[in-house]
Amino acid sequence: MKTDYEVTYILRPQFEEAEVTERMNAIAGVVTTNGGDVKNSELLGKKRLAYEIADLREGIYVVMGFTAEAPAAKELERQLRLNEDVLRSLVIKLDKRALAAAAAPQPVAAAPAPAIAAPRA
Amino acid sequence: MAAKPKRATKERRPKRKPCSFCAEKVLDINYKDVGRLRKYISERGKILPRRISGNCAKHQRLLTVAVKRARVIAFLPFVAE
């Protein structure tokens, strides 16, 4: 059974826009090749890190929601760890509470940023 | 004073703060909502106890998970001087 997941990862800050898009597509590709579906993808942009990671003080944040079987999510986690361009990643399962909150219009919710098209939509 | 339950004279119970999440009927606490989470951590970066924050048990549980997730992806510090 497919489960809803959300992954947030941090790319190295020196990448240009095109390089970021390329890497986002590659990572989304890991999900799709393993039978998952990318639901939404959002580039949060360059943000300051709360603490240094690999001697860096900032990073490019990307959030991607997807549904997949559990092994596909595991594979994504593995690939993210191996990827040198990714400083840190966090894959979480979206529980019914999170899904309900996402469905309900929140007054203080962050404005939906322009979604970057996923490959092989 | 109205008839309140009698208490030992020495200890005093401060007024129970209302849970700010309940007041807003928050369904879930998102780890990406850094501005909001910051209100519930100390200067050192520690999570404030319910006694201080006044959160209800349910929302405190959600909050702690959200803060811990935020720490992993460097939205919040594990320790801050």
N, CA and C atoms of all chains as a GROMACS GRO file, in nm:
protein
  606
    1MET      N    1   0.083  -0.120   0.000
    1MET     CA    2   0.000   0.000   0.000
    1MET      C    3   0.087   0.125   0.000
    2LYS      N    4   0.046   0.220  -0.078
    2LYS     CA    5   0.126   0.343  -0.085
    2LYS      C    6   0.098   0.434   0.036
    3THR      N    7   0.204   0.496   0.079
    3THR     CA    8   0.194   0.584   0.194
    3THR      C    9   0.234   0.724   0.150
    4ASP      N   10   0.178   0.822   0.220
    4ASP     CA   11   0.217   0.960   0.192
    4ASP      C   12   0.344   0.994   0.269
    5TYR      N   13   0.438   1.050   0.196
    5TYR     CA   14   0.564   1.091   0.259
    5TYR      C   15   0.593   1.236   0.223
    6GLU      N   16   0.684   1.291   0.298
    6GLU     CA   17   0.734   1.423   0.263
    6GLU      C   18   0.883   1.422   0.293
    7VAL      N   19   0.960   1.469   0.198
    7VAL     CA   20   1.103   1.474   0.220
    7VAL      C   21   1.148   1.620   0.212
    8THR      N   22   1.234   1.658   0.304
    8THR     CA   23   1.297   1.789   0.300
    8THR      C   24   1.446   1.764   0.291
    9TYR      N   25   1.512   1.825   0.196
    9TYR     CA   26   1.656   1.808   0.190
    9TYR      C   27   1.726   1.940   0.165
   10ILE      N   28   1.853   1.943   0.198
   10ILE     CA   29   1.931   2.066   0.187
   10ILE      C   30   2.043   2.042   0.086
   11LEU      N   31   2.045   2.124  -0.018
   11LEU     CA   32   2.150   2.115  -0.119
   11LEU      C   33   2.259   2.215  -0.085
   12ARG      N   34   2.377   2.189  -0.139
   12ARG     CA   35   2.487   2.283  -0.119
   12ARG      C   36   2.449   2.420  -0.174
   13PRO      N   37   2.491   2.525  -0.104
   13PRO     CA   38   2.443   2.660  -0.139
   13PRO      C   39   2.500   2.719  -0.267
   14GLN      N   40   2.608   2.663  -0.318
   14GLN     CA   41   2.672   2.730  -0.433
   14GLN      C   42   2.605   2.701  -0.566
   15PHE      N   43   2.503   2.614  -0.569
   15PHE     CA   44   2.442   2.579  -0.696
   15PHE      C   45   2.361   2.692  -0.759
   16GLU      N   46   2.371   2.699  -0.890
   16GLU     CA   47   2.289   2.794  -0.967
   16GLU      C   48   2.150   2.732  -0.982
   17GLU      N   49   2.060   2.817  -1.028
   17GLU     CA   50   1.922   2.773  -1.039
   17GLU      C   51   1.906   2.646  -1.124
   18ALA      N   52   1.976   2.646  -1.238
   18ALA     CA   53   1.964   2.531  -1.329
   18ALA      C   54   2.018   2.404  -1.264
   19GLU      N   55   2.128   2.420  -1.190
   19GLU     CA   56   2.188   2.304  -1.121
   19GLU      C   57   2.095   2.250  -1.014
   20VAL      N   58   2.025   2.343  -0.947
   20VAL     CA   59   1.930   2.302  -0.843
   20VAL      C   60   1.817   2.222  -0.906
   21THR      N   61   1.761   2.276  -1.016
   21THR     CA   62   1.650   2.209  -1.083
   21THR      C   63   1.690   2.069  -1.128
   22GLU      N   64   1.810   2.062  -1.181
   22GLU     CA   65   1.863   1.934  -1.228
   22GLU      C   66   1.867   1.830  -1.115
   23ARG      N   67   1.916   1.874  -0.999
   23ARG     CA   68   1.927   1.783  -0.886
   23ARG      C   69   1.791   1.747  -0.828
   24MET      N   70   1.701   1.846  -0.831
   24MET     CA   71   1.565   1.819  -0.783
   24MET      C   72   1.499   1.713  -0.871
   25ASN      N   73   1.520   1.724  -1.001
   25ASN     CA   74   1.463   1.627  -1.094
   25ASN      C   75   1.523   1.489  -1.074
   26ALA      N   76   1.652   1.486  -1.048
   26ALA     CA   77   1.719   1.358  -1.026
   26ALA      C   78   1.664   1.289  -0.903
   27ILE      N   79   1.641   1.367  -0.798
   27ILE     CA   80   1.591   1.310  -0.673
   27ILE      C   81   1.445   1.267  -0.688
   28ALA      N   82   1.368   1.348  -0.760
   28ALA     CA   83   1.229   1.310  -0.787
   28ALA      C   84   1.228   1.182  -0.870
   29GLY      N   85   1.329   1.168  -0.956
   29GLY     CA   86   1.340   1.050  -1.040
   29GLY      C   87   1.359   0.922  -0.960
   30VAL      N   88   1.428   0.933  -0.846
   30VAL     CA   89   1.447   0.816  -0.760
   30VAL      C   90   1.312   0.764  -0.713
   31VAL      N   91   1.223   0.856  -0.683
   31VAL     CA   92   1.089   0.816  -0.637
   31VAL      C   93   1.011   0.751  -0.750
   32THR      N   94   1.010   0.816  -0.866
   32THR     CA   95   0.928   0.765  -0.977
   32THR      C   96   0.980   0.631  -1.031
   33THR      N   97   1.111   0.615  -1.037
   33THR     CA   98   1.162   0.488  -1.089
   33THR      C   99   1.134   0.373  -0.993
   34ASN      N  100   1.108   0.406  -0.866
   34ASN     CA  101   1.074   0.301  -0.770
   34ASN      C  102   0.924   0.287  -0.750
   35GLY      N  103   0.849   0.340  -0.846
   35GLY     CA  104   0.704   0.321  -0.843
   35GLY      C  105   0.626   0.419  -0.758
   36GLY      N  106   0.691   0.528  -0.719
   36GLY     CA  107   0.621   0.628  -0.639
   36GLY      C  108   0.570   0.740  -0.727
   37ASP      N  109   0.486   0.826  -0.669
   37ASP     CA  110   0.435   0.942  -0.742
   37ASP      C  111   0.471   1.069  -0.666
   38VAL      N  112   0.531   1.162  -0.737
   38VAL     CA  113   0.564   1.290  -0.676
   38VAL      C  114   0.439   1.377  -0.678
   39LYS      N  115   0.399   1.424  -0.562
   39LYS     CA  116   0.276   1.501  -0.552
   39LYS      C  117   0.302   1.650  -0.567
   40ASN      N  118   0.401   1.697  -0.499
   40ASN     CA  119   0.434   1.839  -0.509
   40ASN      C  120   0.579   1.858  -0.474
   41SER      N  121   0.633   1.964  -0.526
   41SER     CA  122   0.774   1.991  -0.506
   41SER      C  123   0.788   2.141  -0.488
   42GLU      N  124   0.860   2.178  -0.386
   42GLU     CA  125   0.868   2.319  -0.355
   42GLU      C  126   1.011   2.357  -0.320
   43LEU      N  127   1.059   2.458  -0.386
   43LEU     CA  128   1.194   2.508  -0.359
   43LEU      C  129   1.180   2.621  -0.258
   44LEU      N  130   1.232   2.596  -0.138
   44LEU     CA  131   1.221   2.700  -0.035
   44LEU      C  132   1.330   2.805  -0.050
   45GLY      N  133   1.433   2.770  -0.126
   45GLY     CA  134   1.540   2.865  -0.150
   45GLY      C  135   1.652   2.857  -0.048
   46LYS      N  136   1.742   2.952  -0.060
   46LYS     CA  137   1.860   2.953   0.026
   46LYS      C  138   1.824   3.004   0.164
   47LYS      N  139   1.857   2.924   0.263
   47LYS     CA  140   1.826   2.963   0.401
   47LYS      C  141   1.950   2.942   0.487
   48ARG      N  142   1.951   3.015   0.594
   48ARG     CA  143   2.059   3.005   0.691
   48ARG      C  144   2.039   2.878   0.774
   49LEU      N  145   2.144   2.802   0.795
   49LEU     CA  146   2.135   2.682   0.877
   49LEU      C  147   2.146   2.722   1.024
   50ALA      N  148   2.075   2.651   1.109
   50ALA     CA  149   2.079   2.681   1.252
   50ALA      C  150   2.213   2.640   1.313
   51TYR      N  151   2.282   2.551   1.244
   51TYR     CA  152   2.415   2.512   1.288
   51TYR      C  153   2.492   2.471   1.163
   52GLU      N  154   2.624   2.467   1.173
   52GLU     CA  155   2.704   2.435   1.056
   52GLU      C  156   2.693   2.288   1.017
   53ILE      N  157   2.680   2.266   0.888
   53ILE     CA  158   2.684   2.130   0.835
   53ILE      C  159   2.793   2.132   0.729
   54ALA      N  160   2.891   2.044   0.743
   54ALA     CA  161   3.002   2.037   0.649
   54ALA      C  162   3.067   2.174   0.629
   55ASP      N  163   3.085   2.243   0.738
   55ASP     CA  164   3.148   2.376   0.738
   55ASP      C  165   3.072   2.481   0.660
   56LEU      N  166   2.945   2.456   0.634
   56LEU     CA  167   2.863   2.552   0.560
   56LEU      C  168   2.760   2.614   0.654
   57ARG      N  169   2.729   2.742   0.626
   57ARG     CA  170   2.636   2.813   0.713
   57ARG      C  171   2.497   2.828   0.652
   58GLU      N  172   2.489   2.801   0.521
   58GLU     CA  173   2.358   2.808   0.458
   58GLU      C  174   2.340   2.696   0.358
   59GLY      N  175   2.217   2.678   0.316
   59GLY     CA  176   2.188   2.571   0.223
   59GLY      C  177   2.060   2.600   0.148
   60ILE      N  178   2.039   2.525   0.040
   60ILE     CA  179   1.919   2.543  -0.040
   60ILE      C  180   1.820   2.434   0.000
   61TYR      N  181   1.705   2.478   0.048
   61TYR     CA  182   1.605   2.385   0.099
   61TYR      C  183   1.503   2.346  -0.009
   62VAL      N  184   1.473   2.219  -0.014
   62VAL     CA  185   1.370   2.170  -0.106
   62VAL      C  186   1.278   2.077  -0.029
   63VAL      N  187   1.148   2.093  -0.050
   63VAL     CA  188   1.049   2.005   0.011
   63VAL      C  189   0.973   1.935  -0.101
   64MET      N  190   0.955   1.805  -0.088
   64MET     CA  191   0.883   1.731  -0.190
   64MET      C  192   0.788   1.632  -0.124
   65GLY      N  193   0.664   1.637  -0.164
   65GLY     CA  194   0.566   1.542  -0.113
   65GLY      C  195   0.548   1.431  -0.214
   66PHE      N  196   0.534   1.308  -0.169
   66PHE     CA  197   0.514   1.198  -0.263
   66PHE      C  198   0.443   1.082  -0.195
   67THR      N  199   0.390   0.995  -0.277
   67THR     CA  200   0.334   0.871  -0.225
   67THR      C  201   0.416   0.758  -0.284
   68ALA      N  202   0.442   0.658  -0.203
   68ALA     CA  203   0.522   0.545  -0.249
   68ALA      C  204   0.507   0.429  -0.152
   69GLU      N  205   0.555   0.314  -0.197
   69GLU     CA  206   0.564   0.198  -0.109
   69GLU      C  207   0.681   0.223  -0.015
   70ALA      N  208   0.679   0.157   0.098
   70ALA     CA  209   0.785   0.178   0.197
   70ALA      C  210   0.927   0.153   0.143
   71PRO      N  211   0.949   0.045   0.063
   71PRO     CA  212   1.086   0.024   0.013
   71PRO      C  213   1.136   0.138  -0.075
   72ALA      N  214   1.045   0.202  -0.148
   72ALA     CA  215   1.084   0.314  -0.233
   72ALA      C  216   1.131   0.431  -0.148
   73ALA      N  217   1.063   0.452  -0.036
   73ALA     CA  218   1.102   0.561   0.054
   73ALA      C  219   1.238   0.532   0.116
   74LYS      N  220   1.260   0.405   0.147
   74LYS     CA  221   1.389   0.364   0.204
   74LYS      C  222   1.501   0.388   0.103
   75GLU      N  223   1.472   0.354  -0.022
   75GLU     CA  224   1.570   0.371  -0.128
   75GLU      C  225   1.603   0.519  -0.147
   76LEU      N  226   1.500   0.602  -0.138
   76LEU     CA  227   1.522   0.746  -0.151
   76LEU      C  228   1.614   0.795  -0.038
   77GLU      N  229   1.587   0.750   0.082
   77GLU     CA  230   1.671   0.789   0.196
   77GLU      C  231   1.816   0.749   0.172
   78ARG      N  232   1.833   0.629   0.118
   78ARG     CA  233   1.967   0.577   0.093
   78ARG      C  234   2.037   0.664  -0.012
   79GLN      N  235   1.965   0.692  -0.120
   79GLN     CA  236   2.022   0.773  -0.227
   79GLN      C  237   2.059   0.914  -0.179
   80LEU      N  238   1.975   0.968  -0.093
   80LEU     CA  239   2.003   1.103  -0.042
   80LEU      C  240   2.128   1.104   0.045
   81ARG      N  241   2.145   0.995   0.118
   81ARG     CA  242   2.265   0.988   0.202
   81ARG      C  243   2.390   0.977   0.118
   82LEU      N  244   2.378   0.905   0.006
   82LEU     CA  245   2.495   0.886  -0.080
   82LEU      C  246   2.528   1.010  -0.161
   83ASN      N  247   2.426   1.091  -0.185
   83ASN     CA  248   2.443   1.208  -0.271
   83ASN      C  249   2.525   1.318  -0.202
   84GLU      N  250   2.637   1.349  -0.262
   84GLU     CA  251   2.728   1.447  -0.200
   84GLU      C  252   2.673   1.589  -0.206
   85ASP      N  253   2.579   1.612  -0.298
   85ASP     CA  254   2.522   1.746  -0.312
   85ASP      C  255   2.418   1.774  -0.204
   86VAL      N  256   2.374   1.668  -0.138
   86VAL     CA  257   2.273   1.684  -0.034
   86VAL      C  258   2.341   1.687   0.102
   87LEU      N  259   2.324   1.798   0.172
   87LEU     CA  260   2.388   1.813   0.302
   87LEU      C  261   2.314   1.734   0.409
   88ARG      N  262   2.182   1.737   0.400
   88ARG     CA  263   2.101   1.674   0.503
   88ARG      C  264   1.964   1.646   0.444
   89SER      N  265   1.901   1.541   0.490
   89SER     CA  266   1.765   1.515   0.442
   89SER      C  267   1.681   1.456   0.553
   90LEU      N  268   1.552   1.474   0.540
   90LEU     CA  269   1.458   1.424   0.640
   90LEU      C  270   1.335   1.373   0.566
   91VAL      N  271   1.312   1.242   0.576
   91VAL     CA  272   1.192   1.184   0.515
   91VAL      C  273   1.094   1.157   0.628
   92ILE      N  274   0.975   1.208   0.615
   92ILE     CA  275   0.875   1.180   0.718
   92ILE      C  276   0.750   1.124   0.654
   93LYS      N  277   0.681   1.043   0.732
   93LYS     CA  278   0.554   0.989   0.690
   93LYS      C  279   0.450   1.094   0.726
   94LEU      N  280   0.360   1.122   0.635
   94LEU     CA  281   0.253   1.216   0.667
   94LEU      C  282   0.139   1.137   0.730
   95ASP      N  283   0.116   1.160   0.858
   95ASP     CA  284   0.007   1.089   0.924
   95ASP      C  285  -0.126   1.159   0.896
   96LYS      N  286  -0.233   1.103   0.944
   96LYS     CA  287  -0.364   1.158   0.910
   96LYS      C  288  -0.381   1.299   0.964
   97ARG      N  289  -0.312   1.326   1.072
   97ARG     CA  290  -0.317   1.459   1.131
   97ARG      C  291  -0.253   1.562   1.038
   98ALA      N  292  -0.136   1.527   0.986
   98ALA     CA  293  -0.066   1.618   0.896
   98ALA      C  294  -0.145   1.639   0.767
   99LEU      N  295  -0.205   1.533   0.719
   99LEU     CA  296  -0.284   1.543   0.596
   99LEU      C  297  -0.407   1.630   0.618
  100ALA      N  298  -0.469   1.614   0.735
  100ALA     CA  299  -0.587   1.695   0.766
  100ALA      C  300  -0.549   1.843   0.774
  101ALA      N  301  -0.433   1.869   0.835
  101ALA     CA  302  -0.388   2.007   0.848
  101ALA      C  303  -0.355   2.067   0.711
  102ALA      N  304  -0.301   1.983   0.622
  102ALA     CA  305  -0.266   2.031   0.489
  102ALA      C  306  -0.393   2.059   0.408
  103ALA      N  307  -0.496   1.978   0.432
  103ALA     CA  308  -0.620   1.995   0.357
  103ALA      C  309  -0.698   2.116   0.404
  104ALA      N  310  -0.696   2.139   0.536
  104ALA     CA  311  -0.770   2.252   0.592
  104ALA      C  312  -0.695   2.382   0.564
  105PRO      N  313  -0.765   2.482   0.514
  105PRO     CA  314  -0.697   2.610   0.491
  105PRO      C  315  -0.657   2.675   0.622
  106GLN      N  316  -0.529   2.689   0.639
  106GLN     CA  317  -0.477   2.748   0.762
  106GLN      C  318  -0.459   2.898   0.747
  107PRO      N  319  -0.500   2.977   0.842
  107PRO     CA  320  -0.484   3.121   0.830
  107PRO      C  321  -0.338   3.167   0.827
  108VAL      N  322  -0.252   3.094   0.897
  108VAL     CA  323  -0.112   3.136   0.903
  108VAL      C  324  -0.022   3.051   0.814
  109ALA      N  325  -0.083   2.968   0.730
  109ALA     CA  326  -0.002   2.881   0.646
  109ALA      C  327   0.085   2.962   0.552
  110ALA      N  328   0.203   2.909   0.524
  110ALA     CA  329   0.294   2.977   0.432
  110ALA      C  330   0.232   2.980   0.293
  111ALA      N  331   0.253   3.088   0.225
  111ALA     CA  332   0.198   3.102   0.090
  111ALA      C  333   0.258   2.994   0.000
  112PRO      N  334   0.172   2.927  -0.078
  112PRO     CA  335   0.225   2.823  -0.164
  112PRO      C  336   0.321   2.881  -0.268
  113ALA      N  337   0.444   2.836  -0.263
  113ALA     CA  338   0.544   2.884  -0.357
  113ALA      C  339   0.524   2.815  -0.491
  114PRO      N  340   0.576   2.874  -0.597
  114PRO     CA  341   0.559   2.812  -0.728
  114PRO      C  342   0.618   2.672  -0.730
  115ALA      N  343   0.535   2.577  -0.766
  115ALA     CA  344   0.581   2.438  -0.768
  115ALA      C  345   0.670   2.415  -0.890
  116ILE      N  346   0.775   2.341  -0.867
  116ILE     CA  347   0.863   2.308  -0.978
  116ILE      C  348   0.813   2.176  -1.038
  117ALA      N  349   0.799   2.178  -1.168
  117ALA     CA  350   0.742   2.062  -1.236
  117ALA      C  351   0.826   1.937  -1.212
  118ALA      N  352   0.757   1.830  -1.176
  118ALA     CA  353   0.826   1.704  -1.154
  118ALA      C  354   0.849   1.637  -1.289
  119PRO      N  355   0.956   1.560  -1.300
  119PRO     CA  356   0.981   1.492  -1.427
  119PRO      C  357   0.880   1.381  -1.450
  120ARG      N  358   0.849   1.356  -1.570
  120ARG     CA  359   0.755   1.249  -1.607
  120ARG      C  360   0.627   1.260  -1.527
  121ALA      N  361   0.560   1.369  -1.543
  121ALA     CA  362   0.439   1.393  -1.465
  121ALA      C  363   0.331   1.291  -1.502
  122MET      N  364  -1.437   3.574   4.847
  122MET     CA  365  -1.395   3.478   4.743
  122MET      C  366  -1.493   3.363   4.734
  123ALA      N  367  -1.514   3.319   4.616
  123ALA     CA  368  -1.605   3.207   4.595
  123ALA      C  369  -1.545   3.080   4.653
  124ALA      N  370  -1.630   2.981   4.668
  124ALA     CA  371  -1.584   2.856   4.728
  124ALA      C  372  -1.490   2.784   4.633
  125LYS      N  373  -1.361   2.796   4.662
  125LYS     CA  374  -1.261   2.726   4.580
  125LYS      C  375  -1.211   2.609   4.663
  126PRO      N  376  -1.162   2.506   4.596
  126PRO     CA  377  -1.110   2.394   4.675
  126PRO      C  378  -1.000   2.441   4.768
  127LYS      N  379  -1.007   2.395   4.894
  127LYS     CA  380  -0.908   2.438   4.993
  127LYS      C  381  -0.771   2.384   4.959
  128ARG      N  382  -0.673   2.467   4.977
  128ARG     CA  383  -0.537   2.425   4.945
  128ARG      C  384  -0.449   2.451   5.065
  129ALA      N  385  -0.338   2.382   5.069
  129ALA     CA  386  -0.242   2.409   5.174
  129ALA      C  387  -0.199   2.554   5.161
  130THR      N  388  -0.182   2.622   5.270
  130THR     CA  389  -0.156   2.765   5.265
  130THR      C  390  -0.022   2.800   5.200
  131LYS      N  391   0.076   2.710   5.212
  131LYS     CA  392   0.209   2.746   5.165
  131LYS      C  393   0.219   2.749   5.012
  132GLU      N  394   0.182   2.638   4.949
  132GLU     CA  395   0.197   2.636   4.803
  132GLU      C  396   0.084   2.716   4.738
  133ARG      N  397   0.120   2.779   4.627
  133ARG     CA  398   0.016   2.847   4.551
  133ARG      C  399   0.023   2.798   4.408
  134ARG      N  400  -0.094   2.776   4.356
  134ARG     CA  401  -0.096   2.727   4.219
  134ARG      C  402  -0.120   2.844   4.126
  135PRO      N  403  -0.026   2.868   4.032
  135PRO     CA  404  -0.048   2.978   3.939
  135PRO      C  405  -0.163   2.945   3.845
  136LYS      N  406  -0.219   3.046   3.790
  136LYS     CA  407  -0.330   3.026   3.700
  136LYS      C  408  -0.286   2.944   3.579
  137ARG      N  409  -0.366   2.847   3.544
  137ARG     CA  410  -0.336   2.761   3.430
  137ARG      C  411  -0.344   2.843   3.301
  138LYS      N  412  -0.233   2.845   3.229
  138LYS     CA  413  -0.236   2.919   3.102
  138LYS      C  414  -0.316   2.841   2.998
  139PRO      N  415  -0.389   2.906   2.912
  139PRO     CA  416  -0.460   2.831   2.810
  139PRO      C  417  -0.362   2.787   2.701
  140CYS      N  418  -0.387   2.671   2.646
  140CYS     CA  419  -0.299   2.621   2.540
  140CYS      C  420  -0.319   2.706   2.415
  141SER      N  421  -0.209   2.766   2.369
  141SER     CA  422  -0.222   2.857   2.255
  141SER      C  423  -0.258   2.784   2.126
  142PHE      N  424  -0.225   2.656   2.119
  142PHE     CA  425  -0.258   2.580   1.999
  142PHE      C  426  -0.406   2.545   1.998
  143CYS      N  427  -0.458   2.511   2.116
  143CYS     CA  428  -0.601   2.481   2.127
  143CYS      C  429  -0.683   2.604   2.093
  144ALA      N  430  -0.635   2.719   2.138
  144ALA     CA  431  -0.706   2.844   2.113
  144ALA      C  432  -0.725   2.867   1.964
  145GLU      N  433  -0.627   2.821   1.887
  145GLU     CA  434  -0.635   2.839   1.742
  145GLU      C  435  -0.685   2.714   1.671
  146LYS      N  436  -0.720   2.613   1.749
  146LYS     CA  437  -0.767   2.486   1.693
  146LYS      C  438  -0.668   2.429   1.592
  147VAL      N  439  -0.543   2.430   1.631
  147VAL     CA  440  -0.438   2.380   1.542
  147VAL      C  441  -0.451   2.228   1.530
  148LEU      N  442  -0.453   2.180   1.406
  148LEU     CA  443  -0.469   2.036   1.382
  148LEU      C  444  -0.335   1.965   1.393
  149ASP      N  445  -0.232   2.027   1.339
  149ASP     CA  446  -0.102   1.965   1.340
  149ASP      C  447   0.004   2.073   1.350
  150ILE      N  448   0.115   2.040   1.410
  150ILE     CA  449   0.223   2.137   1.423
  150ILE      C  450   0.333   2.098   1.325
  151ASN      N  451   0.358   2.186   1.231
  151ASN     CA  452   0.452   2.154   1.123
  151ASN      C  453   0.594   2.194   1.162
  152TYR      N  454   0.689   2.106   1.128
  152TYR     CA  455   0.829   2.134   1.164
  152TYR      C  456   0.889   2.246   1.081
  153LYS      N  457   0.821   2.286   0.972
  153LYS     CA  458   0.875   2.393   0.889
  153LYS      C  459   0.834   2.532   0.937
  154ASP      N  460   0.741   2.534   1.032
  154ASP     CA  461   0.689   2.660   1.083
  154ASP      C  462   0.784   2.713   1.190
  155VAL      N  463   0.901   2.754   1.147
  155VAL     CA  464   1.008   2.789   1.241
  155VAL      C  465   0.970   2.904   1.334
  156GLY      N  466   0.907   3.005   1.276
  156GLY     CA  467   0.870   3.122   1.355
  156GLY      C  468   0.787   3.084   1.475
  157ARG      N  469   0.696   2.993   1.452
  157ARG     CA  470   0.608   2.950   1.558
  157ARG      C  471   0.680   2.863   1.661
  158LEU      N  472   0.763   2.772   1.611
  158LEU     CA  473   0.833   2.681   1.701
  158LEU      C  474   0.928   2.755   1.793
  159ARG      N  475   0.985   2.863   1.741
  159ARG     CA  476   1.082   2.940   1.819
  159ARG      C  477   1.026   2.991   1.951
  160LYS      N  478   0.896   3.010   1.953
  160LYS     CA  479   0.834   3.061   2.076
  160LYS      C  480   0.836   2.957   2.188
  161TYR      N  481   0.858   2.831   2.151
  161TYR     CA  482   0.850   2.726   2.250
  161TYR      C  483   0.985   2.663   2.281
  162ILE      N  484   1.092   2.732   2.248
  162ILE     CA  485   1.223   2.685   2.288
  162ILE      C  486   1.292   2.795   2.367
  163SER      N  487   1.380   2.752   2.456
  163SER     CA  488   1.452   2.850   2.538
  163SER      C  489   1.566   2.912   2.457
  164GLU      N  490   1.635   3.006   2.516
  164GLU     CA  491   1.748   3.069   2.447
  164GLU      C  492   1.857   2.968   2.416
  165ARG      N  493   1.865   2.869   2.501
  165ARG     CA  494   1.963   2.762   2.482
  165ARG      C  495   1.923   2.665   2.372
  166GLY      N  496   1.798   2.675   2.331
  166GLY     CA  497   1.749   2.585   2.228
  166GLY      C  498   1.671   2.467   2.284
  167LYS      N  499   1.650   2.468   2.415
  167LYS     CA  500   1.575   2.359   2.476
  167LYS      C  501   1.425   2.381   2.458
  168ILE      N  502   1.353   2.271   2.455
  168ILE     CA  503   1.207   2.279   2.444
  168ILE      C  504   1.152   2.321   2.580
  169LEU      N  505   1.065   2.420   2.580
  169LEU     CA  506   1.007   2.466   2.706
  169LEU      C  507   0.910   2.362   2.760
  170PRO      N  508   0.912   2.340   2.891
  170PRO     CA  509   0.818   2.244   2.948
  170PRO      C  510   0.676   2.298   2.947
  171ARG      N  511   0.583   2.210   2.958
  171ARG     CA  512   0.442   2.249   2.958
  171ARG      C  513   0.410   2.348   3.069
  172ARG      N  514   0.478   2.327   3.180
  172ARG     CA  515   0.461   2.415   3.297
  172ARG      C  516   0.484   2.561   3.257
  173ILE      N  517   0.578   2.585   3.168
  173ILE     CA  518   0.608   2.721   3.125
  173ILE      C  519   0.521   2.762   3.006
  174SER      N  520   0.515   2.674   2.907
  174SER     CA  521   0.447   2.712   2.783
  174SER      C  522   0.295   2.713   2.799
  175GLY      N  523   0.246   2.632   2.892
  175GLY     CA  524   0.102   2.627   2.913
  175GLY      C  525   0.029   2.541   2.812
  176ASN      N  526   0.102   2.468   2.730
  176ASN     CA  527   0.038   2.386   2.628
  176ASN      C  528  -0.034   2.267   2.691
  177CYS      N  529  -0.135   2.220   2.622
  177CYS     CA  530  -0.204   2.098   2.667
  177CYS      C  531  -0.116   1.980   2.628
  178ALA      N  532  -0.144   1.865   2.687
  178ALA     CA  533  -0.059   1.748   2.664
  178ALA      C  534  -0.055   1.710   2.516
  179LYS      N  535  -0.170   1.717   2.451
  179LYS     CA  536  -0.177   1.676   2.311
  179LYS      C  537  -0.088   1.762   2.224
  180HIS      N  538  -0.101   1.893   2.241
  180HIS     CA  539  -0.022   1.981   2.156
  180HIS      C  540   0.125   1.982   2.194
  181GLN      N  541   0.154   1.959   2.320
  181GLN     CA  542   0.294   1.952   2.360
  181GLN      C  543   0.361   1.832   2.294
  182ARG      N  544   0.289   1.723   2.284
  182ARG     CA  545   0.344   1.604   2.218
  182ARG      C  546   0.375   1.634   2.072
  183LEU      N  547   0.280   1.699   2.005
  183LEU     CA  548   0.301   1.732   1.864
  183LEU      C  549   0.416   1.830   1.850
  184LEU      N  550   0.423   1.923   1.945
  184LEU     CA  551   0.527   2.026   1.941
  184LEU      C  552   0.667   1.966   1.954
  185THR      N  553   0.682   1.873   2.048
  185THR     CA  554   0.816   1.818   2.068
  185THR      C  555   0.865   1.744   1.943
  186VAL      N  556   0.774   1.672   1.878
  186VAL     CA  557   0.813   1.603   1.755
  186VAL      C  558   0.852   1.705   1.649
  187ALA      N  559   0.773   1.811   1.637
  187ALA     CA  560   0.801   1.913   1.536
  187ALA      C  561   0.936   1.979   1.560
  188VAL      N  562   0.965   2.010   1.686
  188VAL     CA  563   1.093   2.075   1.718
  188VAL      C  564   1.209   1.982   1.685
  189LYS      N  565   1.193   1.854   1.718
  189LYS     CA  566   1.301   1.759   1.693
  189LYS      C  567   1.326   1.741   1.544
  190ARG      N  568   1.220   1.740   1.466
  190ARG     CA  569   1.236   1.731   1.321
  190ARG      C  570   1.304   1.856   1.268
  191ALA      N  571   1.262   1.970   1.319
  191ALA     CA  572   1.321   2.097   1.274
  191ALA      C  573   1.470   2.101   1.304
  192ARG      N  574   1.509   2.038   1.414
  192ARG     CA  575   1.652   2.035   1.449
  192ARG      C  576   1.731   1.954   1.348
  193VAL      N  577   1.674   1.843   1.306
  193VAL     CA  578   1.745   1.755   1.213
  193VAL      C  579   1.781   1.828   1.084
  194ILE      N  580   1.689   1.909   1.033
  194ILE     CA  581   1.719   1.977   0.908
  194ILE      C  582   1.765   2.121   0.931
  195ALA      N  583   1.822   2.144   1.047
  195ALA     CA  584   1.889   2.271   1.077
  195ALA      C  585   1.799   2.394   1.068
  196PHE      N  586   1.670   2.377   1.092
  196PHE     CA  587   1.583   2.493   1.105
  196PHE      C  588   1.598   2.551   1.246
  197LEU      N  589   1.624   2.460   1.339
  197LEU     CA  590   1.644   2.502   1.478
  197LEU      C  591   1.774   2.439   1.527
  198PRO      N  592   1.839   2.503   1.623
  198PRO     CA  593   1.963   2.447   1.675
  198PRO      C  594   1.938   2.334   1.776
  199PHE      N  595   2.033   2.242   1.784
  199PHE     CA  596   2.028   2.143   1.892
  199PHE      C  597   2.070   2.212   2.020
  200VAL      N  598   2.176   2.292   2.010
  200VAL     CA  599   2.221   2.373   2.122
  200VAL      C  600   2.252   2.512   2.068
  201ALA      N  601   2.219   2.612   2.145
  201ALA     CA  602   2.251   2.749   2.106
  201ALA      C  603   2.314   2.818   2.225
  202GLU      N  604   2.419   2.888   2.201
  202GLU     CA  605   2.483   2.959   2.314
  202GLU      C  606   2.405   3.086   2.343
   0.00000   0.00000   0.00000
